[in-house]
Amino acid sequence: MSIAAYQQTIAETEDPRRIEYRVFLRITVQLEKHLGACAPTEELKSVLWRNQELWSALRADLMSPDNALPGALKAALVSLSFSVDRHTVRVLDGSADIRLLVDVNRSVMQGLQGILPAGTEMAHGT
């Protein structure tokens, strides 16, 4: 089986949440390499761009009428995507660091794995 056929089979059979998790993981690990950076390097700018692309794709999916997530969750994630955009601009102009972006991505990754933040209870039936 060729690599392309193998990748296509995975894409057709793997849980979308696991795929999203892996994409977030790859980008977040790259962002974490730049924690504490004083100025945005070309490498950091590239990672920030990929992170924004991810959040833009997520926002487009959330705004699709076919998205089955609950309305409140969709609205919260769309709002979060705009916050990521605003914070990214602040990182690029040197007025903020990337810690918030890493923390947001890690929180989303926990949600994709079904891990609730401390002190949060899951509602019955979910």
VMD Tcl script that draws the C-alpha trace (Angstrom):
set ca {
  {0.00 0.00 0.00}
  {1.40 3.41 -0.91}
  {1.85 6.07 1.74}
  {-0.87 8.21 0.14}
  {-3.34 5.32 0.20}
  {-2.43 4.61 3.83}
  {-2.94 8.27 4.78}
  {-6.27 8.33 2.94}
  {-7.43 5.22 4.84}
  {-6.52 6.83 8.15}
  {-8.34 10.03 7.21}
  {-11.46 8.07 6.29}
  {-11.53 5.88 9.40}
  {-10.02 7.91 12.25}
  {-12.20 9.83 14.69}
  {-12.24 13.52 13.68}
  {-11.58 14.55 17.31}
  {-8.32 12.56 17.28}
  {-7.28 14.20 14.03}
  {-8.05 17.67 15.44}
  {-6.15 16.79 18.61}
  {-3.07 15.78 16.63}
  {-3.14 19.00 14.59}
  {-3.42 21.09 17.76}
  {-0.63 19.04 19.36}
  {1.81 19.57 16.47}
  {1.28 23.32 16.42}
  {1.27 23.71 20.19}
  {4.54 21.81 20.60}
  {6.09 24.16 18.03}
  {4.70 27.20 19.88}
  {6.10 25.90 23.17}
  {9.60 25.91 21.69}
  {9.34 29.71 21.64}
  {8.14 30.28 25.20}
  {10.17 33.09 26.69}
  {11.28 34.44 23.30}
  {11.92 38.18 23.43}
  {11.17 38.93 19.80}
  {9.28 37.02 17.12}
  {11.70 35.13 14.90}
  {10.82 33.98 11.40}
  {10.28 30.47 12.77}
  {7.88 31.77 15.43}
  {6.04 33.86 12.84}
  {5.59 30.71 10.74}
  {4.18 28.78 13.71}
  {1.90 31.68 14.62}
  {0.62 31.69 11.03}
  {-0.13 27.94 11.19}
  {-1.89 28.45 14.51}
  {-4.04 31.20 13.01}
  {-4.80 29.00 10.00}
  {-5.95 26.26 12.38}
  {-8.18 28.63 14.32}
  {-9.57 30.15 11.09}
  {-10.44 26.68 9.79}
  {-12.01 25.82 13.13}
  {-14.03 29.07 13.07}
  {-15.27 28.34 9.54}
  {-16.34 24.85 10.59}
  {-18.07 26.18 13.71}
  {-20.01 28.71 11.65}
  {-21.20 26.08 9.20}
  {-24.89 25.18 9.51}
  {-23.81 21.52 9.36}
  {-21.80 21.79 12.60}
  {-23.62 19.74 15.24}
  {-21.98 21.18 18.38}
  {-24.31 22.90 20.86}
  {-24.86 26.58 20.06}
  {-23.31 27.89 23.27}
  {-20.15 25.87 22.74}
  {-19.88 26.99 19.12}
  {-20.30 30.63 20.15}
  {-17.66 30.31 22.87}
  {-15.17 28.69 20.49}
  {-15.80 31.30 17.76}
  {-15.21 34.04 20.33}
  {-12.05 32.28 21.44}
  {-10.85 32.14 17.83}
  {-11.11 35.92 17.57}
  {-9.21 36.25 20.87}
  {-6.46 34.06 19.40}
  {-6.29 36.39 16.39}
  {-6.03 39.50 18.58}
  {-3.41 37.98 20.86}
  {-1.36 36.81 17.89}
  {-1.13 40.40 16.66}
  {0.12 41.44 20.11}
  {2.75 38.68 20.02}
  {3.90 39.84 16.60}
  {4.23 43.47 17.71}
  {6.18 42.40 20.80}
  {3.61 43.53 23.37}
  {2.69 39.98 24.51}
  {4.20 36.54 24.72}
  {2.81 33.26 23.43}
  {1.90 31.67 26.78}
  {-1.82 32.50 26.34}
  {-1.88 30.87 22.90}
  {-0.24 27.73 24.28}
  {-2.67 27.62 27.21}
  {-5.71 28.07 24.94}
  {-4.54 25.32 22.59}
  {-3.81 22.97 25.51}
  {-7.30 23.62 26.93}
  {-8.90 22.80 23.59}
  {-6.80 19.64 23.39}
  {-8.08 18.60 26.82}
  {-11.63 19.20 25.62}
  {-11.02 17.07 22.55}
  {-9.91 14.29 24.87}
  {-12.95 14.72 27.10}
  {-10.93 16.08 30.03}
  {-12.87 18.64 32.06}
  {-11.16 21.54 33.82}
  {-10.86 21.15 37.59}
  {-14.09 22.10 39.38}
  {-16.26 21.45 36.33}
  {-18.94 18.81 36.37}
  {-20.30 17.15 33.27}
  {-24.06 17.53 32.86}
  {-26.13 14.36 32.84}
  {-26.69 13.00 29.37}
  {-23.48 14.38 27.90}
}
mol new
graphics top color blue
foreach p $ca { graphics top sphere $p radius 0.5 }
foreach p [lrange $ca 0 end-1] q [lrange $ca 1 end] { graphics top cylinder $p $q radius 0.2 }
display resetview
